[in-house]
Amino acid sequence: MVEAVGAHVRGLRNGDEVLGFCRGAFAEYACAAADMVVPKPASLAFEQAAAVPIAATTALRGIRDVGGVKAGQQVLVNGASGGVGTYAVQIAAALGAEVTGVCSTQNIELVRSIGAAHVVDYTTEDFADGRTKYDVILDNVSNLPLTRLRGALTPKGTLVRNGGGSPGHVFGPVVGILRAVVANAFVSQRLRPLPSRQNREELLAVTEFIETGKLTPVVDRTYPLADTAEGLRHVEQGHARGKVVITVA
């Protein structure tokens, strides 16, 4: 909620309910640029709205812009029950794709409930066994070699790599992304990294999906500000369903 606006800000007033990007985290107040916030959909609680900006716009960029997903395509989301993954499944389904979500046993029903036509339990199944080929793969996990991911793509398919990896392991995902960038010049498939940015137009696009009932934030747990450390420990375990949100009374 807007508590105060600068002297030259237009289009925002005290009390407006918004969501968007700002600098800083885990604080009672934060300063945001006026062009980096958009109206909060009335259907969302503030806890849900807090789970939207980065994860939902990242998913939109990966599925719609970089992946170029179209109606009728076969799309696979690796890490479908995570923060970005839960949005990606819904956005791909909203665009008319036939979506396969990859997750653990405990998250199968969640992933199916948000629009996945098929669910692969990675603890017992291998989506990269070559039996099914996908037009687009959004990889949020980086747990498979590039050669195996390419083997799950159609000859002209697109792989979008969104980092991933277990908490505390940074270089593994980065190396995987760099390998994809280099290999892209030598193969018929499109191997693309997922760029990071903050974009108002993307915020407006995801709020439109929300307002039309095509997108719903998945919030795993909420923690009061005083328990932020506990919330971070939960995230670091790598098994959060959707987003974890810190609340400020």
C-alpha positions as CSV (number, residue, x, y, z in Angstrom):
1,M,0.0,0.0,0.0
2,V,1.3,3.5,-0.9
3,E,2.1,5.4,2.3
4,A,3.6,8.6,0.6
5,V,4.4,9.9,-2.8
6,G,7.0,12.3,-4.1
7,A,6.2,15.8,-5.1
8,H,6.4,15.1,-8.8
9,V,4.6,11.7,-8.8
10,R,1.4,11.6,-10.9
11,G,-1.1,8.8,-11.0
12,L,-0.5,7.5,-7.4
13,R,-2.0,8.6,-4.1
14,N,-1.6,7.6,-0.5
15,G,-3.6,4.5,0.2
16,D,-3.4,3.0,-3.3
17,E,-3.0,-0.7,-3.3
18,V,-0.1,-1.7,-5.6
19,L,2.4,-4.4,-6.4
20,G,5.7,-4.1,-8.1
21,F,9.5,-3.8,-7.8
22,C,11.5,-1.9,-5.2
23,R,15.0,-1.9,-3.8
24,G,15.4,-3.6,-0.4
25,A,13.7,-6.4,1.4
26,F,12.5,-7.6,4.8
27,A,11.5,-4.1,5.9
28,E,8.4,-2.3,7.0
29,Y,8.8,0.4,4.4
30,A,10.5,0.5,1.0
31,C,11.0,3.1,-1.7
32,A,9.9,2.3,-5.2
33,A,9.9,4.2,-8.5
34,A,6.4,5.2,-9.5
35,D,6.8,3.5,-12.9
36,M,7.7,0.2,-11.2
37,V,4.4,-0.4,-9.5
38,V,0.9,-1.2,-10.9
39,P,-2.5,-1.5,-9.3
40,K,-3.0,-4.6,-7.2
41,P,-5.8,-6.8,-8.5
42,A,-8.7,-6.5,-6.1
43,S,-9.1,-10.3,-6.0
44,L,-5.6,-10.7,-4.3
45,A,-4.8,-10.5,-0.7
46,F,-1.6,-8.6,0.0
47,E,0.2,-11.8,0.8
48,Q,-0.6,-13.1,-2.6
49,A,0.3,-9.8,-4.3
50,A,3.7,-9.9,-2.7
51,A,4.3,-13.3,-4.4
52,V,3.7,-11.9,-7.9
53,P,6.3,-9.5,-9.2
54,I,9.6,-11.2,-9.8
55,A,8.4,-14.8,-10.1
56,A,5.4,-14.1,-12.3
57,T,7.2,-11.8,-14.7
58,T,10.1,-14.2,-14.9
59,A,7.7,-17.0,-15.9
60,L,6.0,-14.8,-18.4
61,R,9.3,-13.9,-20.0
62,G,10.4,-17.5,-20.1
63,I,7.2,-18.9,-21.5
64,R,5.8,-16.1,-23.7
65,D,8.8,-14.0,-24.8
66,V,11.9,-16.3,-24.8
67,G,10.1,-19.6,-25.3
68,G,7.6,-18.1,-27.8
69,V,5.0,-20.6,-26.6
70,K,2.0,-21.0,-28.9
71,A,-1.4,-22.7,-28.7
72,G,-1.1,-26.5,-29.3
73,Q,2.5,-26.8,-28.5
74,Q,4.0,-29.4,-26.1
75,V,5.6,-27.4,-23.2
76,L,7.5,-28.9,-20.2
77,V,8.2,-27.0,-17.0
78,N,11.0,-28.5,-14.9
79,G,10.5,-27.3,-11.4
80,A,6.8,-26.9,-11.9
81,S,5.9,-26.6,-8.2
82,G,8.4,-23.8,-7.4
83,G,8.0,-20.0,-7.3
84,V,8.5,-19.5,-11.1
85,G,7.3,-22.9,-12.1
86,T,3.8,-22.5,-10.7
87,Y,3.3,-19.3,-12.7
88,A,4.9,-20.8,-15.8
89,V,2.5,-23.8,-15.8
90,Q,-0.5,-21.5,-15.6
91,I,0.8,-19.0,-18.2
92,A,1.6,-21.8,-20.7
93,A,-1.8,-23.3,-20.2
94,A,-3.5,-19.9,-20.6
95,L,-1.7,-19.5,-24.0
96,G,-3.2,-22.8,-25.1
97,A,-0.2,-25.1,-24.7
98,E,-0.4,-28.7,-23.5
99,V,1.7,-28.5,-20.4
100,T,3.8,-31.2,-18.6
101,G,5.0,-30.3,-15.1
102,V,8.0,-32.0,-13.4
103,C,7.8,-32.1,-9.6
104,S,8.1,-34.5,-6.6
105,T,5.5,-36.9,-5.5
106,Q,4.0,-34.6,-2.9
107,N,3.4,-31.8,-5.4
108,I,1.7,-33.8,-8.2
109,E,-1.8,-32.7,-7.3
110,L,-0.8,-29.1,-6.9
111,V,0.8,-29.0,-10.3
112,R,-2.2,-30.7,-11.9
113,S,-4.6,-28.3,-10.2
114,I,-2.9,-25.3,-11.7
115,G,-3.2,-26.5,-15.3
116,A,-0.7,-29.2,-16.1
117,A,-2.2,-31.8,-18.5
118,H,0.6,-34.2,-17.5
119,V,2.8,-34.5,-14.4
120,V,6.1,-36.2,-14.2
121,D,7.3,-37.3,-10.8
122,Y,11.0,-36.9,-11.0
123,T,11.5,-39.4,-8.1
124,T,10.2,-42.2,-10.2
125,E,10.2,-41.0,-13.8
126,D,12.6,-39.5,-16.3
127,F,11.2,-36.8,-18.6
128,A,14.4,-36.8,-20.7
129,D,14.2,-40.5,-21.6
130,G,13.4,-39.6,-25.2
131,R,9.9,-41.0,-25.3
132,T,8.2,-37.6,-25.5
133,K,9.6,-34.6,-27.4
134,Y,8.7,-31.1,-26.3
135,D,8.5,-27.9,-28.4
136,V,9.5,-25.8,-25.4
137,I,11.3,-26.7,-22.1
138,L,11.6,-24.1,-19.3
139,D,14.3,-25.5,-17.0
140,N,14.2,-23.9,-13.5
141,V,16.3,-26.6,-11.9
142,S,19.5,-27.2,-14.0
143,N,19.7,-30.8,-12.7
144,L,20.4,-32.4,-16.1
145,P,23.2,-32.1,-18.6
146,L,22.5,-30.0,-21.7
147,T,22.7,-33.1,-23.9
148,R,19.9,-34.8,-22.1
149,L,17.7,-31.7,-22.1
150,R,18.3,-31.4,-25.9
151,G,17.3,-35.0,-26.3
152,A,13.8,-34.1,-24.9
153,L,13.3,-31.3,-27.4
154,T,11.9,-31.5,-30.9
155,P,14.4,-30.8,-33.7
156,K,13.4,-27.2,-33.8
157,G,12.5,-27.0,-30.1
158,T,13.4,-24.3,-27.6
159,L,15.2,-24.7,-24.3
160,V,15.0,-21.8,-21.8
161,R,17.4,-22.1,-18.9
162,N,16.4,-20.2,-15.8
163,G,19.4,-21.0,-13.5
164,G,18.1,-23.1,-10.7
165,G,20.3,-25.5,-8.7
166,S,20.2,-26.2,-5.0
167,P,20.7,-23.5,-2.4
168,G,24.3,-22.4,-2.0
169,H,25.3,-23.8,-5.4
170,V,25.7,-20.9,-7.9
171,F,28.3,-21.9,-10.4
172,G,26.7,-25.1,-11.6
173,P,23.6,-23.3,-13.0
174,V,25.8,-20.5,-14.5
175,V,28.0,-23.0,-16.2
176,G,25.0,-24.8,-17.6
177,I,23.6,-21.5,-19.0
178,L,26.9,-20.6,-20.6
179,R,27.1,-24.0,-22.2
180,A,23.7,-23.6,-23.7
181,V,24.6,-20.1,-25.1
182,V,27.8,-21.5,-26.8
183,A,26.0,-24.6,-28.1
184,N,23.2,-22.6,-29.6
185,A,25.4,-21.5,-32.5
186,F,25.9,-25.1,-33.6
187,V,22.5,-26.8,-33.3
188,S,19.1,-26.5,-35.0
189,Q,17.4,-26.1,-31.6
190,R,17.1,-22.8,-29.8
191,L,19.0,-22.8,-26.5
192,R,18.3,-19.6,-24.6
193,P,19.2,-18.1,-21.3
194,L,16.4,-16.3,-19.4
195,P,17.4,-12.6,-18.9
196,S,16.6,-10.9,-15.6
197,R,14.9,-7.5,-15.7
198,Q,12.2,-5.4,-14.1
199,N,9.6,-4.3,-16.5
200,R,6.3,-2.5,-15.9
201,E,4.7,-3.9,-19.1
202,E,5.3,-7.4,-17.8
203,L,3.7,-6.5,-14.5
204,L,0.6,-5.2,-16.3
205,A,0.5,-8.4,-18.4
206,V,0.6,-10.7,-15.4
207,T,-2.0,-8.7,-13.5
208,E,-4.2,-9.0,-16.6
209,F,-3.8,-12.8,-16.4
210,I,-4.8,-12.6,-12.7
211,E,-7.8,-10.3,-13.3
212,T,-9.2,-12.6,-16.0
213,G,-8.8,-15.7,-13.7
214,K,-6.0,-17.3,-15.7
215,L,-3.3,-16.9,-13.0
216,T,-3.4,-17.4,-9.3
217,P,-0.4,-17.0,-7.0
218,V,0.6,-20.1,-5.0
219,V,1.7,-19.2,-1.5
220,D,3.4,-22.0,0.4
221,R,3.7,-20.3,3.8
222,T,3.8,-16.9,5.4
223,Y,6.1,-15.7,8.2
224,P,5.9,-12.5,10.2
225,L,8.8,-10.1,9.8
226,A,10.3,-11.2,13.1
227,D,10.5,-14.8,11.8
228,T,12.3,-13.9,8.5
229,A,15.2,-16.2,9.4
230,E,12.9,-19.1,9.8
231,G,11.3,-18.4,6.5
232,L,14.7,-18.3,4.8
233,R,15.6,-21.6,6.3
234,H,12.5,-23.1,4.8
235,V,13.3,-21.7,1.4
236,E,16.9,-23.0,1.6
237,Q,15.6,-26.6,2.0
238,G,14.6,-26.3,-1.7
239,H,11.1,-27.8,-1.4
240,A,8.9,-24.7,-1.1
241,R,5.6,-25.0,-3.0
242,G,5.1,-21.7,-4.8
243,K,6.3,-18.7,-2.9
244,V,7.2,-18.0,0.7
245,V,6.0,-14.6,1.9
246,I,7.1,-12.3,4.8
247,T,4.2,-10.4,6.3
248,V,4.4,-7.0,8.0
249,A,1.7,-6.2,10.5
